[in-house]
């Protein structure tokens, strides 16, 4: 499920609670003006977006329409399932394996970008 930028502002407001914008902005390491703009629904730059996502403890992918796997076990589950599937041809299994590895590499690169 994708979360909207307006919902990001709501998450920020909820986490900030009764604290002032200046104190919350200092926690996030952004200016109070930037914090306030994003809290009011304006789109932040990428660096600010990542900082705020960390602060509200949300994966940036939730706002971008994708989510990372919940655990390594889920990733391994796909690999185990392919090994058990006797009806797939060798070519299909190899293609699917290459696709899974490419997606995992892209997810790893994405996670490294986010820090």
C-alpha positions as a Markdown table, in Angstrom:
| # | Residue | x | y | z |
|---|---|---|---|---|
| 1 | Unk | 0.0 | 0.0 | 0.0 |
| 2 | Unk | 1.4 | 3.4 | -1.0 |
| 3 | Unk | 1.3 | 6.2 | 1.7 |
| 4 | Unk | 0.7 | 9.7 | 0.4 |
| 5 | Unk | 2.9 | 12.7 | 1.2 |
| 6 | Unk | -0.1 | 14.1 | 3.2 |
| 7 | Unk | 0.0 | 11.0 | 5.3 |
| 8 | Unk | 3.8 | 11.7 | 5.9 |
| 9 | Unk | 2.8 | 15.0 | 7.3 |
| 10 | Unk | 0.3 | 13.4 | 9.6 |
| 11 | Unk | 2.9 | 10.9 | 10.8 |
| 12 | Unk | 5.2 | 13.8 | 11.5 |
| 13 | Unk | 2.6 | 15.6 | 13.5 |
| 14 | Unk | 1.7 | 12.5 | 15.5 |
| 15 | Unk | 5.3 | 11.8 | 16.3 |
| 16 | Unk | 6.0 | 15.5 | 17.2 |
| 17 | Unk | 3.0 | 15.5 | 19.5 |
| 18 | Unk | 3.1 | 18.5 | 21.8 |
| 19 | Unk | 6.7 | 19.3 | 21.1 |
| 20 | Unk | 7.5 | 22.4 | 19.1 |
| 21 | Unk | 8.5 | 22.4 | 15.4 |
| 22 | Unk | 12.0 | 23.6 | 16.3 |
| 23 | Unk | 12.7 | 20.7 | 18.7 |
| 24 | Unk | 11.4 | 18.1 | 16.2 |
| 25 | Unk | 13.3 | 19.7 | 13.3 |
| 26 | Unk | 16.5 | 19.5 | 15.4 |
| 27 | Unk | 15.9 | 15.8 | 15.9 |
| 28 | Unk | 15.5 | 15.3 | 12.2 |
| 29 | Unk | 18.4 | 17.6 | 11.4 |
| 30 | Unk | 16.4 | 19.8 | 9.1 |
| 31 | Unk | 15.4 | 23.5 | 9.4 |
| 32 | Unk | 12.2 | 24.3 | 11.3 |
| 33 | Unk | 10.8 | 25.9 | 8.1 |
| 34 | Unk | 11.5 | 22.7 | 6.0 |
| 35 | Unk | 10.0 | 20.6 | 8.8 |
| 36 | Unk | 6.9 | 22.7 | 8.8 |
| 37 | Unk | 6.5 | 22.7 | 5.0 |
| 38 | Unk | 6.7 | 18.9 | 4.8 |
| 39 | Unk | 4.4 | 18.5 | 7.8 |
| 40 | Unk | 1.9 | 20.6 | 5.9 |
| 41 | Unk | 2.0 | 18.4 | 2.8 |
| 42 | Unk | 4.8 | 19.9 | 0.7 |
| 43 | Unk | 7.2 | 17.5 | -1.1 |
| 44 | Unk | 10.6 | 17.5 | 0.5 |
| 45 | Unk | 13.9 | 17.0 | -1.4 |
| 46 | Unk | 15.3 | 13.5 | -1.4 |
| 47 | Unk | 17.8 | 14.0 | 1.5 |
| 48 | Unk | 15.1 | 15.6 | 3.7 |
| 49 | Unk | 12.6 | 12.8 | 2.7 |
| 50 | Unk | 15.0 | 10.1 | 3.9 |
| 51 | Unk | 15.8 | 11.9 | 7.2 |
| 52 | Unk | 12.1 | 12.3 | 7.9 |
| 53 | Unk | 11.3 | 8.7 | 7.0 |
| 54 | Unk | 13.9 | 7.5 | 9.4 |
| 55 | Unk | 12.5 | 9.8 | 12.1 |
| 56 | Unk | 8.9 | 8.6 | 11.7 |
| 57 | Unk | 10.3 | 5.0 | 11.4 |
| 58 | Unk | 8.8 | 4.3 | 8.0 |
| 59 | Unk | 10.5 | 2.8 | 4.9 |
| 60 | Unk | 10.7 | 5.4 | 2.1 |
| 61 | Unk | 9.5 | 2.7 | -0.2 |
| 62 | Unk | 6.0 | 2.8 | 1.4 |
| 63 | Unk | 5.6 | 6.3 | -0.1 |
| 64 | Unk | 7.1 | 5.3 | -3.4 |
| 65 | Unk | 4.9 | 2.3 | -4.0 |
| 66 | Unk | 7.2 | -0.5 | -3.0 |
| 67 | Unk | 8.3 | -2.3 | 0.1 |
| 68 | Unk | 11.4 | -4.3 | 0.9 |
| 69 | Unk | 11.1 | -7.9 | 1.9 |
| 70 | Unk | 10.2 | -8.4 | 5.6 |
| 71 | Unk | 12.8 | -11.0 | 6.2 |
| 72 | Unk | 15.6 | -13.1 | 4.6 |
| 73 | Unk | 13.3 | -16.1 | 5.0 |
| 74 | Unk | 10.8 | -14.6 | 2.6 |
| 75 | Unk | 13.6 | -14.2 | 0.0 |
| 76 | Unk | 14.7 | -17.7 | 0.6 |
| 77 | Unk | 11.2 | -19.0 | 0.3 |
| 78 | Unk | 11.0 | -18.0 | -3.3 |
| 79 | Unk | 14.3 | -19.8 | -4.0 |
| 80 | Unk | 13.1 | -23.0 | -2.2 |
| 81 | Unk | 9.8 | -22.9 | -4.0 |
| 82 | Unk | 11.6 | -22.8 | -7.4 |
| 83 | Unk | 13.7 | -25.8 | -6.5 |
| 84 | Unk | 10.7 | -27.8 | -5.5 |
| 85 | Unk | 8.7 | -26.9 | -8.6 |
| 86 | Unk | 9.2 | -30.0 | -10.9 |
| 87 | Unk | 7.2 | -28.6 | -13.9 |
| 88 | Unk | 9.3 | -25.6 | -14.7 |
| 89 | Unk | 11.8 | -26.1 | -17.5 |
| 90 | Unk | 15.5 | -25.6 | -16.8 |
| 91 | Unk | 15.5 | -22.4 | -19.0 |
| 92 | Unk | 12.5 | -21.0 | -17.1 |
| 93 | Unk | 14.1 | -21.8 | -13.7 |
| 94 | Unk | 17.3 | -20.1 | -14.8 |
| 95 | Unk | 15.5 | -17.1 | -16.1 |
| 96 | Unk | 13.5 | -16.7 | -12.9 |
| 97 | Unk | 16.6 | -17.2 | -10.8 |
| 98 | Unk | 18.4 | -14.4 | -12.7 |
| 99 | Unk | 15.3 | -12.2 | -12.3 |
| 100 | Unk | 15.3 | -12.8 | -8.5 |
| 101 | Unk | 19.0 | -12.0 | -8.3 |
| 102 | Unk | 18.6 | -8.8 | -10.2 |
| 103 | Unk | 15.7 | -7.7 | -8.0 |
| 104 | Unk | 17.8 | -8.5 | -4.9 |
| 105 | Unk | 20.7 | -6.5 | -6.2 |
| 106 | Unk | 18.5 | -3.6 | -7.0 |
| 107 | Unk | 16.9 | -3.7 | -3.5 |
| 108 | Unk | 20.4 | -3.9 | -1.9 |
| 109 | Unk | 21.5 | -0.9 | -4.0 |
| 110 | Unk | 18.3 | 1.0 | -2.9 |
| 111 | Unk | 18.9 | 0.2 | 0.8 |
| 112 | Unk | 22.5 | 1.4 | 0.5 |
| 113 | Unk | 21.4 | 4.6 | -1.0 |
| 114 | Unk | 19.0 | 5.1 | 1.9 |
| 115 | Unk | 21.8 | 4.4 | 4.4 |
